[in-house]
Amino acid sequence: MMYLFDLQYQLQKGMYFTDKISTHSYNIYYSKNIAEKYWNYAVVSDLCPLKSVLAELEHHFSRINRPVHIQISVTDGENLNELQNNKFKVNCTDTWMRYEGGAPKASFTARRVENKTDRENYIKVFSEYYRSPNPYMTGISPEILSGLRRSFDSDSLTHFISYDGKHPAAIATVGCFDNYALLFNVAVAAGYAETEHPLAVVNACTEYCRQNGCVSLNVNLLSSNRLERWYGRNGFKRIAAGCRMIL
């Protein structure tokens, strides 16, 4: 699971993440600019007994002035118990899924974000979709929007948008690093969740990966039966699940 989170870091460094502290036992990904927990956390190896590194983790988080926030696999009972014994609580659970193929085709196609209007419409859909507080973000801060705007100029990221006439209906981004791909920022405008627009942007991302020889396309979700069922119907398979623990 550490490689999946490292893929996310590599693609979002400079947008959101600032740097990482890396060891054989864990990686700490963090942002100097954004305090949200989504961009400030440690991923602990399934092979590492947490009690052997917990003091180190607490020291590092103190040094970067962030609360101790640790990601572990939901199947790692020993480390989960260790965290709970040290007064950590579950902040949220998340799921990794991988595209296996066979997604149905939408009756129309999404297009790449290529101009100022597309960018502003992308930001509009993103901001409306993620404006409600959740375990990752308390809201869309200026720092988050600034990182999103920088992402449009990244050579590693490609953004897609689906329109209903002139109205932006759904967005998604795909990033590629070392032939592995990450799908993120999938968001839907109000009133379009039950349409083919979300499928159109995801189809655009999977086709982009196919054309560019990516080995796999992965997505990280807040655990949600509704979302996982939707991705499952559209060619994705669950490959891992984790807990985010915080004091």
C-alpha positions in Angstrom: 0.0 0.0 0.0 3.0 2.3 0.6 3.6 2.5 -3.2 0.1 3.6 -3.9 0.4 6.5 -1.5 3.9 7.3 -2.9 2.3 7.5 -6.4 -0.2 10.0 -5.1 2.7 12.0 -3.5 4.8 12.0 -6.7 1.9 13.3 -8.8 0.7 15.9 -6.3 4.0 17.2 -5.1 4.2 21.0 -5.8 0.4 21.1 -6.1 -0.4 20.2 -2.5 2.4 18.1 -0.9 5.7 19.9 -0.1 8.0 17.0 0.8 8.2 13.7 2.5 10.2 12.0 5.3 11.1 8.6 4.1 12.3 5.4 5.9 12.1 1.7 5.2 9.3 1.5 7.8 7.2 4.5 7.0 6.8 7.6 4.8 5.5 10.9 6.1 3.9 13.1 3.4 3.3 16.7 4.4 2.5 20.2 3.2 4.0 23.4 4.6 1.1 25.4 3.1 -2.0 23.3 3.7 -2.9 22.1 7.2 -5.7 19.7 6.0 -5.1 16.1 7.2 -5.4 14.8 3.6 -2.0 16.2 2.8 -0.3 15.5 6.2 0.0 11.9 7.2 2.3 8.9 7.7 1.9 5.6 5.9 3.3 2.7 7.9 4.5 -0.5 6.2 2.5 -3.6 6.9 5.9 -5.2 7.8 6.7 -2.7 10.6 5.6 -3.1 14.2 4.2 0.3 15.0 5.4 0.4 18.6 9.0 0.4 17.3 8.5 3.7 15.4 5.7 5.5 17.1 8.0 7.8 19.1 9.9 8.7 15.9 6.6 9.5 14.2 5.5 11.7 17.0 8.8 13.5 16.9 8.6 14.1 13.1 5.1 15.4 13.3 6.0 17.8 16.1 8.9 19.1 14.0 6.6 19.8 11.0 3.9 21.3 13.3 1.2 18.9 12.3 -1.0 16.5 14.4 0.1 12.9 14.4 -2.0 11.3 11.6 -1.2 7.7 10.6 -2.5 5.5 7.8 -2.4 1.7 8.2 -4.1 -1.2 6.5 -7.5 -2.3 8.0 -6.1 -5.9 8.1 -3.2 -4.8 10.3 -4.8 -5.8 13.6 -1.6 -5.5 15.7 -0.8 -2.0 14.7 -4.5 -0.9 14.9 -4.6 -2.2 18.5 -1.3 -0.4 19.3 -2.7 2.9 18.1 -6.0 2.5 19.9 -4.0 1.6 23.1 -2.2 4.9 22.6 -5.5 6.9 22.5 -5.6 7.2 18.7 -9.0 7.2 17.1 -10.2 6.5 13.6 -10.4 9.7 11.6 -11.7 8.0 8.5 -11.4 4.8 6.4 -10.4 4.7 2.7 -10.4 2.2 -0.1 -8.1 1.8 -3.1 -9.6 0.4 -6.3 -7.9 -0.5 -9.6 -9.4 -0.4 -13.1 -9.7 -3.9 -14.5 -11.4 -3.1 -17.8 -14.9 -3.7 -19.1 -16.5 -0.4 -18.2 -19.6 0.5 -20.2 -19.3 3.3 -22.7 -21.1 6.6 -22.2 -23.2 7.8 -25.1 -20.9 10.9 -25.4 -17.3 11.7 -24.7 -15.6 14.1 -22.3 -12.9 16.5 -23.5 -9.5 17.6 -22.2 -9.3 20.8 -20.3 -7.5 23.0 -22.7 -8.5 26.7 -22.3 -9.3 29.3 -19.6 -13.1 28.6 -19.8 -12.5 24.9 -19.3 -10.2 25.6 -16.3 -12.7 27.9 -14.6 -15.6 25.4 -15.2 -13.4 22.6 -13.8 -12.7 24.7 -10.7 -16.4 25.5 -10.3 -17.5 21.8 -10.3 -14.6 20.9 -8.0 -15.5 23.7 -5.5 -19.2 22.9 -5.4 -18.7 19.1 -5.1 -16.1 19.3 -2.3 -17.5 22.3 -0.4 -19.1 20.2 2.3 -16.8 19.4 5.2 -15.5 15.8 5.3 -12.8 13.9 7.2 -10.2 15.0 4.7 -11.1 18.7 4.2 -13.0 21.2 6.2 -13.6 23.3 3.1 -12.0 24.6 0.0 -9.3 26.9 1.2 -7.4 29.4 -1.0 -4.3 27.2 -0.7 -6.2 24.2 -2.1 -7.5 26.3 -5.0 -4.0 27.6 -5.6 -2.6 24.1 -5.8 -5.5 23.1 -8.2 -4.7 26.0 -10.5 -1.0 24.9 -10.6 -2.0 21.4 -11.6 -3.2 22.6 -15.0 0.4 23.4 -15.9 1.7 20.0 -14.8 3.2 17.7 -17.5 2.2 14.6 -15.4 -1.5 15.5 -15.1 -4.3 15.5 -17.6 -7.7 17.0 -16.8 -11.1 16.1 -18.4 -14.5 17.8 -18.3 -17.9 16.7 -19.6 -20.4 19.3 -20.7 -24.2 19.2 -21.0 -24.4 21.8 -23.7 -22.5 24.7 -22.3 -23.1 23.6 -18.7 -20.1 21.8 -16.9 -21.4 18.5 -15.6 -18.5 16.3 -14.4 -14.7 16.5 -14.1 -11.7 14.1 -13.5 -7.9 14.1 -13.5 -5.5 11.4 -14.3 -1.8 11.5 -13.5 0.9 9.1 -14.7 4.3 8.3 -13.0 6.6 5.5 -14.0 3.8 4.0 -16.1 1.4 3.8 -13.1 -1.7 6.1 -13.1 -3.9 7.7 -10.5 -7.4 8.9 -11.0 -8.5 11.8 -8.7 -10.7 14.9 -8.5 -13.7 13.0 -9.9 -16.6 15.4 -9.2 -20.1 15.9 -10.4 -22.2 19.0 -10.7 -25.5 19.2 -8.9 -28.2 17.3 -10.7 -25.8 15.1 -12.8 -24.9 12.3 -10.5 -27.4 9.9 -12.1 -26.4 10.8 -15.7 -23.6 9.4 -17.9 -21.4 12.5 -17.4 -19.3 10.9 -14.5 -18.8 7.8 -16.6 -17.7 10.0 -19.6 -14.9 11.6 -17.6 -13.7 8.3 -16.2 -13.9 6.7 -19.6 -11.7 9.5 -20.9 -9.1 8.8 -18.2 -9.1 5.1 -18.8 -8.7 5.6 -22.6 -5.9 8.1 -21.9 -4.1 5.5 -19.8 -4.5 2.8 -22.5 -3.1 5.1 -25.2 -0.1 6.0 -23.1 0.8 2.5 -22.0 0.0 2.8 -18.3 0.3 -0.4 -16.4 -2.6 0.3 -14.1 -5.1 3.0 -13.1 -5.8 3.4 -9.4 -8.2 5.5 -7.3 -8.3 6.3 -3.6 -11.8 6.9 -2.1 -13.2 7.7 1.2 -14.9 4.4 2.1 -18.4 4.6 0.8 -20.6 1.7 -0.3 -22.3 3.9 -2.8 -19.1 5.1 -4.4 -17.5 1.6 -4.4 -20.6 0.1 -6.0 -20.5 2.8 -8.7 -16.8 2.2 -9.4 -17.3 -1.5 -9.3 -20.0 -1.3 -12.0 -17.6 0.7 -14.1 -14.7 -1.6 -14.3 -12.9 -1.1 -10.9 -11.9 -3.7 -8.3 -11.1 -3.1 -4.6 -7.4 -3.9 -3.9 -6.8 -2.4 -0.5 -8.4 -0.6 2.4 -7.0 1.5 5.2 -7.7 3.5 8.4 -6.5 7.0 9.1 -5.8 7.3 12.8 -5.3 10.6 14.7 -4.8 11.6 18.3 
